[in-house]
Amino acid sequence: MTKRRISVHWSLPLAVVIGLLAFGIVLRAAERPSGLARWASRQSVVLADSDLPSSSGDLAASAQPELAPTSSSSLGQGATYYVRPDGGSSEQCTGLVDAPYPGSGTGRPCAWDHPFRALPPAGPARIAGGDTLIIKGGSYMMGYGAPGAQGCESDYPWDCYACPIPSGPDPQHPTRILGANCSNPPELWGTERAYMVLNLTDVSNVEVACLEVTDHSSCVESHSGSLECNRDTFPYGPWAAKGIYAEDSANVRLRSLNIHGLAAAGVHAGRLSDWTVENVRIAGNGWVGWDGDIDGDDANSGTMRFQRWTVEWNGCGETYPGGQPTGCWAQTAGGYGDGVGTGTTGGHWIIEDSAFLHNTSDGLDLLYARLPGSLIEIRRTKAEGNAGNQIKTNGPTLIENSIIAGNCGYFEGQPFTFNVDACRAAGNALSLSLRPGDQVTVTNCTLVSEGDCLIVANCEGNCDGSESVRLRNNIFQGHTDFLQPDDITCLAYQETFPRDPFDFDYSLIAGVKDEACPGAHDICGVSPGLVSTAIDAFDAHLRSNSPAINAGTSVGAPLDDFDGRRRDALPDIGAYEWWQATNALYLPLIIRLACSDSSLWQVCHLVCGGKGVRPRPLGGPALGAWYNARKCRGDWGDGPMMGFERIALVAWSMIRQSTGASFELVLRPVRFPQRWPIPIPRSSPRIGGFHVAYNPCLL
């Protein structure tokens, strides 16, 4: 193996350059290129400001640690207010200064001590539309007995929740409720049977970010087992029904939220328009994760965009303080259990880089997205271990680069299971409903199921035969039917259309009933060559001898795969493109960055990692101690090494010259070897599908 060392210098044309990072990168050339990696072909690259990650929504931007601005001038909009545990009441402090209450006096320039000071339960709000409320780290009880809740009554404490957030003047100037630091978000926890924690009723042009929303109880509302919440006598205990409630709400952005452990629902929201949800986890809520069925009309409209959305363990209680699933139940026991469910709705639903895992009924249920004009797009998404159907859709739908693992019997016999309906609705992995004339496309997905079928299609209305389910480049793996152990999974089923809507081709099909092999270019009756086809340990990665390699069609194939890795001119079948590194090229890199405004995060907060990473001024000594990777938490996950991924993302955004070969980025760690290599997030083609790890030996 040939190795050579190259120095690559990046500099930013910013007024003051005060930071320097040094780290080693290994570039591994591919034996089988999976698309062009774009890297510097010269040793010095000077960047314009436009080369830096922006806030436009691309993945490089999402790597930025989301720290609240510290002054209203940096926002270019309304006033900025502060909440911190050592603040004061609304009489003692103005809320306009990020400082503790000095201990005496009124109207002092200091922060408030609780979010209720800004959003008192009885109203009106003390902040205005377009203002920003920054909540410092800490634990804030939300409900009866909390600071600022003097207007609440013990006779009906369920009405003791924050008043609606004032709407911003327009989408460009939203009202913002922000945790001060996403890596250490403030905890808002509901108590005394509060109906909700945050209130978005009749609220538009709002951003809510960097918060943990939960309660301090393991109870589940109306649970038929031993976890039932106290609803009969006061005090009711430290539980709340719902995390966020919203209705008649438009142009709202939720980002970097952890909504978990509520007694009923994480989010209960309907009649929404143009919502964006980014890097939000909804987990362990006793009835449902995201419930779109509210009183009256439920219909949503506009673009409903969800990115890096994790919905898991809903229909289970969550132990407090352990945070583990308990008492999982579903419809037979009187519960619900969908990860995501809606009432009748419209809208353009875009779901990317998301996961629906271990919910006690359906994972993602968009069966009721049946209003005219509705459209569903699902990309790079995993649905696994849900007790009903993994994904349900209605109307025109595109699904690509996704893994749909229908181990619908997952909850059977588990210590955290109370009463879950295994393989509800026959446990079909993918359930599609089509209206007259609808077209569905499923491309480069990997599906496995122990339910009745891998995929089913149903007609809603008077279908005329023009309906189509086009399936290309997919892997289908059947198993023994969980509910009928003497049978195996069927490939596909329909009986409500005037003609068969399924159009299979370039598939890899194994282990299905009747040895179905419908497409002219399908590969059938052979092992798919996956890392694991075991139903409860399914791994959709391809082995080097998989017949899926190079066997797909490029027509209609996505440019990248589940991990964001580029596909080549001969795409593989399935969600993953196979790729293997063979040669190494070592590049010790020096990044010059400035700590000012938009680039502040790049030096002051992006400098995370294990031994061997620390900043220093140009020409000066190193600053401080080595940074510990345990302090770094990614905006899309909780792994301790996400800071390295941020560094690699910045590198990728800066170097775009082509070398004519395909490379893999590898940085190997000092600590946590069992976690490595960790793949960088898969949602941006700008990344080129690289994997990231840290190698201090190269410094």
N, C-alpha and C positions, 0 to 999 in steps of 0.2 A: 504494500500500500504506500503510495507516494504522499508525503505531507510537505506543505510549504507554508510559511508564515507571511501574511500580508497585513500591513497597517492601513486601516480605513479611517479617515477623519471626517466628521460631520461638524459644520458650524452653522449657527443661526444668525441671520442678519438682524439681530435685536440690539437695543442700545447698550445693555449691560449683560455681559456673559459672566456668570458667577459660579456655574456648576460644571463639574467634570465627572463623568462616570467611566469606569473601565471595566470591561468584562470580556470574557472569551466566548467565541461562538464557533461551533463546528458546523461546517456545511457539508452535507453528505450528498454526493452525486448519485442520482438514481441509476440502477441497473436498467430499469424500464421507466423512462420518463413519463410522468403523469401530467404534462403541461409545462409551459415555460415558467421557470422561476425568474423573477425580475430583480437582479442585483447589480451592484455597481461594477462597471467594467473599468473604472478608473479609481485611483487611490484617494482622491479628494473630491468631495461632493458638497457644494455650497447650496443651502436650501433657502428658498423664499418663504415668507410667512405662509403662503398658500400651500406649502408642502406639509405643514404640520397638521396633525389630526384636528378636525373641526368639530363643531356641534351639529353637523348635518345629519347625524344618525348612523354613520358608518361605524364599523366595529372598532376602528382605531380610536374614534371619539369615545366609544363606550368604554374603552380601557381607562379613561381618565377618572381618577378618584373624585367622587362627587362631593366636593366641599362647598358649603354655603358661602356666598360672598359676604364680605365683612362691612360693607357700607352701601347705603342707598345709591351713592354716585356710581358704584360699579355695576349696578343693576340698570341704570338708565330708566327707572320707572318710579313707583311710589316709595313710601317710607319703608324702612327696615326695622322690625321689632325683634326683641330677643327674649328667650325664656331660658333660665338656668336654675338648678336646684337651690342655689344660694341667693336668688333674686328676692324681690319683695312683691307686695300686693299692688294692685292698680292704683291705690292711693299713695303708696310709699314710693313707687318708681314709675317713670315715664315709659319704660320698656324700650326706649330708643337707644340705649347704650349697653354694650355687652360688658357689664360690670356687676359685681354683687351689691346687694343692698348694704349700705354702710352701717346700719343698725339703728338709725334714728332719722326722723324727719319725714316729710312728705314731698311728693313731686320731685324726687331725687333722680339724677341721671344714672339709672341702673336698670337692669333687666327685671322682667317679671319672674315669678317663681313657678308658674304653672301655665299650661296651654289654655286653661279655662279663663285666665285673665284676658286673653285675646278673644276667646270664643266662649263666653259664659253660657251655661245651659239655658238660662232664661232669655238670653240676648239683650240688647243687640250686640253685634260684634264690635270690639274696640279697634279693629283694624279695618281698613277700607279696601275696596276693589283695586287691585294692582299693587298692594303692599306685599311685603315678604315677612314671614314669621320664621325665625331661625331658632330651633330648639336644641339646646346643648345636651350632651350626653347625660343620662340619668334615668331614673325610673319614676314615672308619673302616673299615679292612680287616677283613673278617669271614671268618675261617677259620684254617687252620694258620699259625702264626707271629705271630698278632695278640696284643696284650696280653690276658692272662687266658685264653689258650688253651694253657697249659702241659700240660694233660692230654691234648692231642691227639698223635697219632702220625703220623709221615711214612709209615708203612706203609699207613695207611688215612685219609688226610686228608679224604676225602669225608665222613667222619662228624664233622668239626669244624665244627659250627654251633651256634647258640644253643639252649639248652635251652628247653622249652615255657614260654611266658609263664604265670605262675600265674593261674588263673581268679579273677575277681572274686566276691564273696560273692553278688551278685544283679545283675540288669540295671541297677538304679539306682546301683550302686556298682562300676563296672567297673575292672579294672586298666587303666592307660593307659600306652602307650608313645608319647611325643610328641616330635616335633621342636620346638625352642624357637620357631621362627619359620617359618611356611609360605613366606614370601617368600624365604627363604634356607635351605632344608631341609638337614639333615645328610645326607651320602651314606654309605650302608652298602653296601660293595661286596665281593662274594664272591670268594674266591681258592682256589687249589689244589684245584679240582674239588669244592668244597663242594656237598653235595646240595641245600642250601637256605640262604637267608640268615636268614629269620625263621620260627619254628616255632610253629604253632598247633595242634599235635596234642593232642586231648582238652582243648581250651581253650574256655571259655565266659565270657561277661560281660567282654569285653575291647574296648578301643578302641586302634587303631593309626593315627597321624595325622602328617602333615607330615614325610614322609621321602622320600628318593630311594633306591631299591633297585636295584642294578645290579651289573656287574662291570667289569673293566678289560681286556677282550679282545674282539676281533672274531670269535672262533671260534664255531662252531655244533656242538653235539654230534652226532657220527656223520654229519656232512655228507658227501655223496657227491662234492662238488667239492673245491675247494682250501681250504675254511674249517674242516675237521675239527679239533676240539679234541684236544689231546694227552691220551689216556687210558692210555697204556702205561707211562710212566716218570716218576718223581718227579725234579725238581719239575714239576708239571703246568701251571703257569702261572696267571695272574690271572683265572681264570674260575670261574663257579659255574653249576650246572644250573638252579636255580629260585629265584625271588624269595621267594615265600611258599608254604608248604605247610600245609594244614589238613585235619583229618579229625575226625569226631565233635565238632563245634564248634557252639555256639549263642550267640545274642545277641552277635554281634561286629559292630563298626562299623569299617570302613576308610574313611578320608577324607584327601583332599589327599595322595595318594601318586603318585609317578612311578616305575613299575616297568618297567624297560626294559633291553634289551641282554643278557639272560641267555641262556645257551647252549641251553636247552631251553624252559622255560615261565616266564611271568611269575607266574602263580598256578596251583597244582595243589591242588585242594580238592574234597572230596566228603563226603557225610553231614553236611551243614550244615543248620542250622535258624535262621530269623529273623536273617539277615545283612543289613546295610545297607552299601552301598558308595556313597560320595559323592565326586565330584571326583577320580576316580582315572584315571590314564592307564596303559595297559598296551601297550607298543610295542616293536617290534624284537626280539622274543624268537624264538630260532631255530627252534622247532618250533610253538609255539602260544601264544596270549595267555592265555586262561583255560581250563584243562583240568579238567573236572569228572569225569574217568574215573580213579578211583583203584583200588587193589587191593580186591577183594571188592565188597560192595554200595556203590553210589554215591549212593543216593537222598537227595535233599534234601527238606526239609519246611518248613512255616511260610511266612512271607513273605520272599521274596528281593528286596530293593529296591535298585535301581541308579539313581542320578541323576548326571548330568554324568559319564558313564563313556565314556572314549575308548579304543577298542581298535583299534590300527592297526599295519600293517607287520609283523605276526607271520607267521612262516614265512620271514623274512629275517634275516640277520645284521645287526648294527649296528656300524659302524666305530667303533673307539676310537682317539683321543678325538673323532673328528669327529661321531659320532652319526648317520651316514647309512646308509640301507639298502644291503645288499650280499648277493650270493649267494642271492637269493630262490629258494626251491625248494618243491616240493609232493610229492604222493603218488607220481607216476610216478618221481620221482628218489629216493624212499625217505623223504621227509619227511612233514609233516602239513599245517599251514598254516591251520587255523581260527582266526579271531579268538576266538570263544567256542564251546566244545563241551562236552557233558556225556555221562555215561553215563545209564542209565535213571533218571529222576528224577520227583519230584512237586514240590509247592510252588506257591505263588502268586508268579509272577515279574512284577515291576513294573519297567519300564525306561523312563526318561524323560530327555529332553534329552541324549541320548547319541549316539555316532557310532561306526560300524564301517567302517573305511576301509582299503583296500589290503592286506588279508590275502590270503595266497596260496591259500586254499581258500574256505570259506564265511565270511561275515562274522559273523553271529549264527546259530548252529546249535542250536536247541532241539527238534530232531526227536525226541529221546528223552525229552521231558517228557510221558511217556505213562502215568504212574501215575494211578489214579483220584483225582479231586479236583484235579488240576493245572489251573492257570489262567495265562494269559499276557496281560499288558497292555503295549503299546508306544505311547508318546506322544512327539511332537516329537523324532523320532530320524532320523538320516541314515545310510544304508548305501550305500556307493559304492565302486567300484573293486576289489571283492573278486573273486577269480578263479573262484569257484564261484557258489553262490546267495548273494544278498545277505542274505536273512533266511529262515530255516526255522522253522516252529512246528509244534506238535502239540497237538491238543485245543482246548478253548474258548479263543478268542483275540480280543482287541480291538486293532486298530492304527488310530491316528488321527494326523492332522497330521504325517505322516512323509514323507520323501523317499527313495525306493528307486531308485537309479540303477545299473542292471545293465550297466555297461561292463566285462563279464567278461573282455574281451581286453586289459585295461589293461597287463598285464605283458609282453605280446608285444613283443620287440625293444628292451626297455629296458636301459640299461647296467648296472642293478643286478640283472637277472634271470639266474639260472643255469639253472633248468629248472622252469617253472611250467605246470600243466595249464590252459590257457586255457579258460574256459567249462565247467569241470567240472560234471557232473550237468546237462548241456545249458545251463547258464548262466541258467536261469530266475530272474527277479529275485526273485519271492516264491513260496516253496514251502510249501504248507499240507497238513498231514495231519490228518484228522478221524477220530474214533472214532464208533461208533454214537450218533446223536442229537446230535452236537456242533454248535455254532453258532459261526461266525466272523464278525466285523464289521470291515470296512475302510472308514474314513470320512475324507474330506478328505485324501487322500494324493496324491502325484504320483509316478508310476512311469515309468521309461524302461528299455529293455532292448535289447541286441544279442544276447541269448541266444535260445533256441528260442521261449520264451513269456514274457510279462510275469508271468503268474500261473498256477500249476498247483495242483490239489487231488488228494489221494489218500486213499482209504479204508483205514483200519486196522481189521480185524475184519469183522464181518457188518453192514455198514451197511444201514439199513432204509428209506432215502428221506427221513427226517426231517431229515437233515443240511442245513445251509445255510451258504453264504458270501454274506453280504449286503454289497454294495458300493455306496456312495453318495458323491457329490461328489468323485469321483476323476478325475485326469487320467492317461491312458494314452498313451504315445508309443512307437511301435515304430521299429525300425531294421533295416538289413540284418543278417541272421543271421551272426554272426562265423564260425561253423563251416561254414555253408552260404551262401556269398556270393550264390548265385543265388536265395535265398529271403529273406523278411522275417519278423520276429517275429510270433508269433500272440498274440492277446489273452489267451485263457484255454484251459486244456486239462484234461480229466478223462476217465477211462474206467473207473473202478472203483466208481462209485456206481450204485444201481438207477435213480436219476433225476438229472438235472443239478442240482448243488447251487448253481450260480452264480445270483445274483439281482442283476443290474446295473440301475442307474438313476441319472439325473442325472450321467452321466459325460461327459467330453470325450475322444474317442478319435481318434487319428490315426496313420497309418503302419503299420497292422497287417494281417496276412494276411486275405484274403477280405473286406476292408472291413467287418469285424464291427461291428455296431451293435445290441446286444441289448436295450437298455432303452427304454421308451416316451419318456423325456425325455432320452435321450442326444443329444449333439451330436457328429456324426461327419464325417470327411472334410474337415475344415477345419483350418487352422493353429491350434494351441492358444494362440498369442499369448504364448509364454514368452520371457524374455530371451534364452535360448539353448537350442536343442534338440540341439546337437552332442553326440555321445555322450561324448566325453572332455572337454567343457567345458560340461556341462549346468548350466543355471541355471533353477531352477523358479519364480523370481519372474514375476509377470504383467506384461505390458505394458498400457498404458492402453486399448488396443483389443482386448484378449483377450476371446473369446466366453465365457470362464469367469466373467467378472465378473457377479455377481448371478444366476448361472444355477443355483445349487445349491438344495437343499431344507434348510429349517431343522430338519426332523424328524431328530433324532439327531445333528445337527451339533454339534461341540465349540464352546464359547463363545469360544475364542481360536484363533490360528493357530500355525504353526510358530515364529514369533518371539514368541509371547505377546501379539500384538496382538488386540484384541477383534474378533470378527466381528459384523456387524450382522444385522438381521432378514432380509436377503436375502444369505445367505452365498455367497461365491464358490466355484467348484469348484477343488480342489487344496489343497496344503499351505499356500499363502500367500493371505492376504486382500490385495487390491489397495488401495492408499491413497496419496494424494498431498497434500502440504502446499502451501498457497497463501499464507496470510496470516501475519504475524509479530506477536507481542506480546512485548516485552522486559521481563523481570523481573529486576532486580538483587536477589538474595536474601541475607539475613543469617541464618545458623544459629547459635544459641547452644547449646553443648554442654558437658558436664562431663567431665573426665578422671578418672573414678573408677570402679573396678570394671567393671561391665557396659558403661559408656559410654566406657571408656578408649580403645578402638579408634576411636571416632567422631572424636576430635580428634587424638590422638597418632599414629594410624596410618592413618586414613582421609584425612588431609590430604595428598593426593598430587596431582600435576598439573604442568602447565607453568607458564610465567610468569604470575603474577597470583593464585596461591593460596598463602596462608600464614596461620597462626593468630596471634591476639593476645588477651591478656586483655581483658575488657570495659573499655572506657575507656582502655586502655593502648596502648603502641606495639606494632608488629608484632614477632613473635619470629623470629629467625633469618633465613636466606636463603629465597629462593623455592624451593619444592619442585620437584624434577625428576620428570617423569612416568616416566622410565626406572627410577625406584626402586620403582614400583608394579607389583605383579603380582597379578592377580585370582585368586580361589580356584577359578574355573572355567576359567581360561585363562592364557596367558602374554603377552597383549598388553600393551605398555608403558603404555597409557592406562586400564587397568582401574580405577585409583583414581577417575577421574571417574565411572565407572559406579556405584561404591560411593556417591559423593556423591548421585547421582541417585536411587539406591535408598532412601537415607535420606530424601530429599525426598519420595519417593512414599509412604513409610510414614507420613510426618507429615501430609501434606495429602490429605484424602479428600473434600472438599466438591465437589459437582458444579456445573459452570458450564453444563451442558446442551449442551456441544459436545465435539468430539473434537480432541485436541491431540497434537503431537509435540514432545518435548523435544530441543533441539539445543544443544550447547556446542561451539563450534568451536575448533580447536587453533592454537597457535603453531607447534609442531613436528609432524613426521610427517604432512603433509597427505594423503599417499597412503593412509594408514590410515583416513581419516575419511569419513563418520561411521561410528563403530563401534556396532553394535547392542548394547544391554544383553542379558543372558542371557534366554532365551525361556521359562523354566520356571515363571514365576509370573504368574497373572492379576492380581495386585496391581499389577504394573508397568504394565499397560495397553498393552503393546507399544511403549513409547516407545523412540526411538533417542537416543543420548547422544553429545555432543561438547562441546568447551569453547571459549568465546569470550572471550578476555581483553579484547577491545576494548569489551566492555559494562561493564567494571568502572569 
